[in-house]
Amino acid sequence: MHRKITRKRTHPGELIREEYMKPLKLTVTSLAARLGVSRKTLSTIVNERAGVTPDMALRLSRAFSTTPELWLNMQQNHDLWTAENGDSDWRRVEPVYVPESAQMQG
């Protein structure tokens, strides 16, 4: 059963900003240098204008002793919520009948 999530999912940039940068008094410039990325690259993520890529997830996981999956799952959850709740016509897609024998086993 699919339960509809009504609360907007947190963007990973918010987590970086609020849970790491502020308490640790890190600037975008200093954190970008530690991560080995440009200030602009990190700024777009922290300001929620860009998403976390697999490469960035690896960098963040190493810097903050987390897992890359944390960052990628957070990004995926945010993106999916945004797409599902945005102005898109995906709801008009007609389901395709797939015989039970052809359905993916999960």
TARAVEN-V386082 format. One record per residue. N is the residue number from 1. PHI is phi in radians with two decimals (none if undefined). NEAR is the number of other C-alpha atoms within 10 Angstrom. D_LAST is the distance of its C-alpha to the last C-alpha in Angstrom with 2 decimals. Layout:
N | PHI | NEAR | D_LAST
N | PHI | NEAR | D_LAST
This chain:
1 | none | 3 | 14.74
2 | -1.64 | 4 | 15.55
3 | -1.70 | 5 | 18.76
4 | -1.25 | 8 | 21.11
5 | -1.63 | 9 | 22.52
6 | -1.63 | 8 | 26.17
7 | -1.45 | 7 | 27.49
8 | -1.03 | 12 | 27.48
9 | -1.31 | 16 | 25.35
10 | -1.21 | 15 | 27.52
11 | -1.35 | 23 | 28.11
12 | -1.02 | 26 | 28.10
13 | -1.06 | 23 | 31.70
14 | -1.13 | 15 | 32.77
15 | -1.10 | 14 | 31.41
16 | -1.02 | 18 | 33.21
17 | -1.15 | 20 | 36.35
18 | -1.44 | 13 | 36.54
19 | -1.73 | 11 | 35.13
20 | -2.11 | 14 | 36.29
21 | -1.14 | 17 | 39.01
22 | -1.10 | 11 | 41.13
23 | -1.11 | 9 | 41.25
24 | -1.60 | 10 | 41.78
25 | 0.94 | 11 | 44.24
26 | -1.66 | 13 | 42.55
27 | -1.59 | 14 | 43.54
28 | -1.02 | 18 | 41.39
29 | -1.09 | 15 | 43.74
30 | -1.21 | 13 | 43.55
31 | -1.21 | 20 | 39.78
32 | -1.03 | 17 | 39.34
33 | -1.10 | 13 | 41.69
34 | -1.12 | 12 | 39.77
35 | -1.41 | 17 | 36.48
36 | 1.33 | 12 | 38.24
37 | -2.23 | 14 | 37.62
38 | -1.30 | 13 | 40.10
39 | -1.06 | 16 | 41.25
40 | -1.09 | 12 | 40.22
41 | -1.03 | 16 | 36.60
42 | -1.18 | 24 | 36.29
43 | -1.03 | 19 | 38.33
44 | -1.15 | 14 | 36.06
45 | -1.30 | 20 | 33.06
46 | -1.06 | 22 | 35.13
47 | -1.59 | 15 | 36.52
48 | 1.08 | 15 | 33.08
49 | -1.80 | 11 | 33.93
50 | -2.51 | 16 | 31.37
51 | -1.75 | 24 | 27.98
52 | -1.45 | 25 | 26.97
53 | -1.57 | 14 | 25.96
54 | -0.98 | 13 | 24.17
55 | -1.09 | 11 | 27.71
56 | -1.16 | 20 | 29.03
57 | -1.05 | 22 | 26.18
58 | -1.13 | 18 | 27.23
59 | -1.12 | 19 | 30.84
60 | -1.13 | 21 | 30.33
61 | -1.13 | 16 | 28.34
62 | -1.22 | 13 | 31.19
63 | -1.15 | 12 | 33.90
64 | -1.93 | 10 | 32.64
65 | 0.93 | 9 | 30.92
66 | -2.07 | 14 | 27.50
67 | -1.99 | 14 | 24.23
68 | -1.10 | 20 | 23.36
69 | -1.09 | 13 | 20.00
70 | -0.97 | 14 | 22.17
71 | -1.22 | 25 | 23.91
72 | -1.21 | 20 | 21.07
73 | -1.13 | 14 | 18.94
74 | -1.09 | 20 | 22.19
75 | -1.13 | 22 | 22.93
76 | -1.10 | 17 | 19.57
77 | -1.09 | 17 | 19.91
78 | -1.11 | 18 | 23.49
79 | -1.10 | 17 | 22.89
80 | -1.15 | 13 | 20.24
81 | -1.06 | 18 | 22.55
82 | -1.08 | 13 | 25.48
83 | -1.15 | 12 | 24.00
84 | -1.15 | 14 | 22.85
85 | -1.82 | 12 | 26.30
86 | -1.58 | 10 | 28.41
87 | -1.53 | 8 | 30.54
88 | -2.21 | 9 | 28.10
89 | -1.75 | 8 | 27.75
90 | -1.08 | 10 | 23.94
91 | -1.20 | 8 | 24.22
92 | -1.42 | 7 | 26.15
93 | -1.14 | 7 | 23.31
94 | -1.47 | 7 | 22.94
95 | -1.07 | 7 | 19.51
96 | -1.79 | 6 | 18.87
97 | -1.21 | 6 | 18.11
98 | -2.10 | 9 | 15.14
99 | -1.00 | 7 | 15.35
100 | -0.96 | 8 | 12.65
101 | -1.19 | 7 | 12.83
102 | -1.72 | 7 | 12.20
103 | -1.23 | 8 | 9.12
104 | -1.16 | 7 | 6.22
105 | -1.51 | 6 | 3.80
106 | -2.28 | 3 | 0.00
